[in-house]
């Protein structure tokens, strides 16, 4: 009898341990004032969501706007982590750093928790929706989520059109007097083309606490105008604060809508070859509506397939020249491209350098191009080692760099000069590529088709041109 009692106790302990393994709490700060409650699914699909409760930055509503979502998410195979963040109390960095620390913790523990580190999203409610949008727009690359779900979010920090106490509690009385601070943390102003993650915005049309038109809708407009991936579901009624509560009239529809949106946003494979597309407006997709979906990098992704992960780091008007009017290496996109840790980099800069006011510094084009290359590949600064008779095979250094020559400028719009491109920019690119053993994609020659592939400005590819450009680059990458 004693033997069976011991076995029963052991089985009970195993069951408790298994349950505990699916739910546990971690301290996010040394003093334990910020914690993360973790819910791991029995069968993981690899996706994870970091939850950010609301409460007007004065309390935490962490049941229906926090832990209540765990059961449904876990049934979908999604790991869920609720951050019980510190309230600002005069220091907005407290909640910001807690949530960013939560995202970093999930990514750092991804293998142990069965999570794809490239598929970590954020879900915030009300003031927590504001905090989620702040992290989505202000965090460094390693702490920025891969997607955002914002429930009836506070977006504006202008208390006249937003939730007054969320504004006061986040910025403080003195902070509200600073127009620059109010503007910066009104997150519709912080959306960045290609860099701000896809977002799903959820609200009720009759929300009387956080006006939808001056908050959630403003974020959607900013995302859509930037060409970023964004969706918006507005339910007829529900007021404010319904969260995952089953009392919400449209609760079942809400779950279906969230589920469908998540299924439509599949992450790249963990071992996918990372391709960073660096460049100016031609990479960015200037003039193409929804360039995130229809610019050449997006089309390149489709041509290369799921074994690759292509990201667009293009910024309009940027130059290779550090003394140009808008140097690329001063941009957040450059910082993000480095943090992306690419396996392949496609550099397409030089068009804007051909403008007369920029080519005044053309003598420095070589050194600035070399600076970019050696920042990506510091190993190229080291002298080549002599090979011995039995030299061991070495793994090719990463990233592999492809230099694209500028496509032909069909017109002189914006003072862009094809003669300078041909006689100044391209020769330097070819010489630098030879010096460092890099690949050159001669778009100036291969991108044939003239004005039929261009927009009316004669500088930027149209949809057909973007597709041709993507095909040329895809062929080069696959060789």
C-alpha positions, 0 to 999 in steps of 0.5 A: 500500500505504501508503495502505491502511495509513493507512486501516486505522490510521484505521479501527482508531482509530475502532473503539477510540474507539467502544469507549472512548466506551462505557467510560471512567473519571471522577474524582469527587474532585480527588485521584482517590481516588474514581472512576466507571467509566462504561458507555454502551449502544449504544442507550439506553432512557434509564434509568441505574443507579449501582452501589455495590460491597460489601466491608464498608467495608474493601475494594471488591468491584467485579467481580461486585458492580460491573463484571460487571453492565455487559454485561447492563444495556447490552444492556437499553439501560441506562447503568451507572456503577460508583462506586469510592468512598473507604472511610470510615476514620473519616469516613462522609461520604467514601463518602456524598459520593462516591456522591451526587456520582456521581448528580449527575454522571450527571444533570448529563451526562444529555443527553450520555450519553443518560440521562433525568435523572428515571430514575437509580437506584442498585444496591448490594451488601452494605455497598454496599447499606447505602450505597445505602440511606443515599443513598436516605433521607438525600440531598438531592433532587438526589442522591436516586435515582429507584429503588433495587436492594439486593442482600443489603443491610446495613441495621441498624447494630446490630452484634448483628443485622447485619454487625459490621465494616460497622457498625464501619467505617462508624460507627467505634468511637465512633459505635457508642456513640451510640444516635442515630447507630446508629438514624439510619443503620439505614436502616429508620428513615430511610424517609420516606412518598412521599419514599424511592424505590421499592426492590427487595430481593434476598437468599438465604434462607441468607445467613449473613453479613448476616442477612436477617430483621434487615436486608433484611426490615426495610427492606422492612417499613419501606417497606411500612408507609409505603405506599411501592413496594417488592418483595422477591425471596428465593432459596432458596440462594446465601448471601452475595455472589453479585452478578451472578456466573454461578455463582449457581444462580438467576442467569438467574431473577435477571436476569429478575426484575430486568428485569421490575421495571425494566420495571414502573417507567417514568420520566415523560417528560423534558418532562412537566408537573411537578405538586407536590401539597402538603398534609396527611393528605388529600393524604398519603392517611391511612388508605388502604393503599398511599397512594402508589398509591391516594391522590388524587395517584396517581389524579390521575396516572392521570387526567392521563396520561403528559404529566404527572408528579405527585408527592405531597408531603403530610404528615399533621397539618401546618398552614399556620400556622407557629405551628401544632402541626406547620407544613408549611414545616418539613418535608422534603417542603416542601424537596423540593417546591421542589427538584422545580421544579414547573410546577404546585402544588396546595396543600391546607392549612387543615384542621388549622389549624381546630383550636382550639389552632392557630386561636389564631394564625389572624390569621397565616394570611394571612401564612403562606399568602403566605409559601408562595406567594411562596417558590414564586413570588418574582416575585409580590413584585415590583410589576406593570409597566405594559403599554406600547402594544406590550408584548411577550408574556410567558411565564407565570411558573411554577409555576402555583398552585392553592389548594384550599379544605378539603373539608367536615369531616363530624365534629369528629374531632381538634377539626377545626372546619368553622365555622372552615374556612368563616368563617376559612380559606376567606375568607383563601384567596380573598382571597390568591388574588385578590391574586396572581391564583391559581386556586381549586379550591373543594373544600368546595363541589365535593366533594359526597357526604357521609359515603359518600365519607369514612372513619369519622372524617368527615375523610379521603376513602376510596378513592371520595372520593380518586378524586372529589377527583382528578377535580375537581382534574384538571378544574381543571388541564386548563382 
